[in-house]
């Protein structure tokens, strides 16, 4: 009986380490998926350009640890691109995209990102963003977006950045659907 308890305890530790809990590791498996999804949109209903990064707003409430470790600015546009393909929206990213460019341009700023929990106490992650859709330099519509996550299935075995990534991924899905049929002043997500 004692040997079975040790075996179960060691198995649990192994799962935690493989799950990234011990190192607070984040795995980005959507970068290539987003690019592939965008390539599948051969005859899109909507084409929109986005910057390569969705920056934090000047007054964003985001801890230095999240800014430094979670790479939300870099990952967020890829999620919009990934889910855009599901809504017949081709999302093209570029380093020098600006609101004054010809065509449709989506500008998004992260206004808040926080994780109040941990693997041991339970994750309570929240992310918020604001965005504006421009067409030929004119603002067409804007939105606010908010998502909260506890980590989903096996959330206790996920690192904080992985759970933060879930919130931004869900926001990417919301924003991609909104770009297809933008409603001014929309509140997306939770």
Secondary structure, DSSP 8 states (H G I E B T S, - for coil): -HHHHHHHHHHHHHHHHHTTTTTT-----SHHHHHHHHHH-SS-SEEEEEESS--EEEEEEE-HHHHHHS-HHHHHHHHHHHHHGGGTEEEEEETT--TTSSSEEEEEEEEEEEE--BTTTB--EEEEEEEEEEETTEEEEEEEEEEEE--STTGGGS-HHHHHHHHHHHHHHHHHHHHHT--TTEEEE-
